[in-house]
Amino acid sequence: MLNDLMNIILKEIKELVRDPKVLLPMIIIPLVMFPLMGFAIQTSMETAQQSIGETSIALIDQDEGSFALSLQAFMTANNFSVTHLDNISVEDALLQVQDSNLSSLIIIPSGFSVNITKGKTADITVYTPFRGGGIAESTRSSTVNTLLNIFESGILDQRIREGFPESNATQILNPIKSEDKSIVKGKSADVSPDVLFGLMLSQTTIMPVGMITLLIFAMQLAATAVASEKEEKTLETLLTLPINRTMILAGKLTGSIIVALVGAVAYLIGFSYYMNSFMGISSNITIDLAAIGLAPSLASYIILGVSLFMALLSALALAISLSVFAEDVRGAQALVGPLSILFVVPMIFTMFTNINALPFPLSIILLAIPFTHPMLAANVSFTGNYVGAIGGIAYMAIFTIIVLYVAAKLFGTEKILTAKLKFQRRIKNIPRD
């Protein structure tokens, strides 16, 4: 009996692995996709940071007063490369900036220094060329505006010191100092919540999409494996062999699980590399994720792996049960396709909100969907809800056992060969008068 099971498992694995459509989406793509994404994000952020120190601006000084000269000296002192375009028109300067690598064009109008001296508002114009967007381009633009704001604050501080020698601009304009901290797993963390939300944004968007891709492909894989044998009439031959049909079901399911498990491992390896790349960026903003308890631990990776495996097992069992009612591969894909809503709906909610914050009936509905739980397990490092993740694994195990029982019943009868679902409109014959 064991030899029969092993033969069926090997047969399924060989048929699945032989198909390049299996290897590419399930194994190769996760190993390539996540590292490339991590490399792209890390390179983009490093480029954006380098661009801050390489900001070059063009300047038209129509004032030539003391404050205009102070502004130019301030920009030079902050490692800004200043190119003077005083001898050309504004229209020509705009064209020159657009066609060059200059970040901005600053025009200091006549009367700039006089207005500041008299306590009036002094105008200044900043032109930023649009070259298609991007992180580096937006960073350069914001850097110029930040520098001007700092220069303005310096002038304001000077004025306030003249009237209030014992105070400064910050104390007078901002009498209340607010310090943002976070509560992480019930403990205080000296990190702004906005920074933590930014760190979680990538995980709560990229990871659910990757999970959905893996689960949908696994279901299509299992359904196609059964339907193709029905279509090619090889399933009838397989069922005539002196092998228990439950053993055949177990062999098909095990073969699909092994291939899907390899895909899950590839997914976890790729995602681990992606997270390490992302955490490498976070170190540049002096955040020690391990110190505040948010670094992915070995336990969180194990829970995520088990949860993802149980989701795969549930999806495969459900797909095999449905594929019994399909006549061919196209019919199996049509039956399994609508089940993607069981992945998409939880993904949307887990990406944009906390399930516990939803109305109680809606949260119960989402938790009743077994494929919600691996998406929640993906955030276990951030939430610390290990008990909830383990409970989700147990729930998926119960769901899988029920579905496998139904599949075993179907395989144990002739319905596996005769069961069909037809979506054709029945037209009744209307007798003529």
Buried (B, 14 or more C-beta within 10 A) or exposed (E): EEEBBEBBBEBBBEBBBEBEEBBEBBBBBBBEBBBEBBEEBBEBBEBBBEBBEBBBBBBBBBBEBEBBBBBBEBBEEBEBEBBEBEEEEEEEBBEBBEEEEBBBBBBBBEBBBBBBEEEEEBEBEEBBBEEEEEBBBEBBBEBBEEBBEEBBBEBBBEEBEEEEEEEBBEEEEEEEEEEEEBEBEEEEBEBBEEBBEEBBEBBBEBBBEBBBBBBBBBBBBBBBBBBBBBBEEEBEEBBEEEBBBBBBBBBBBBBBBBBBBBBBBBBBBBBBBBBEBBBBBBEEEEBEBEEBBBBBBEEBBEBBBBBBBBBBBBBBBBBBBBBBBBBBBEBBBBBBEEBBEBBEBBBEBBBEEEBEEBEEEEBEBBBEBBBBBBBBBBBBBBBBBBEBBBEBBEBBBEBBEEBBEBBBEBBEEEEBEEBEEEEEEEEEEEEEE
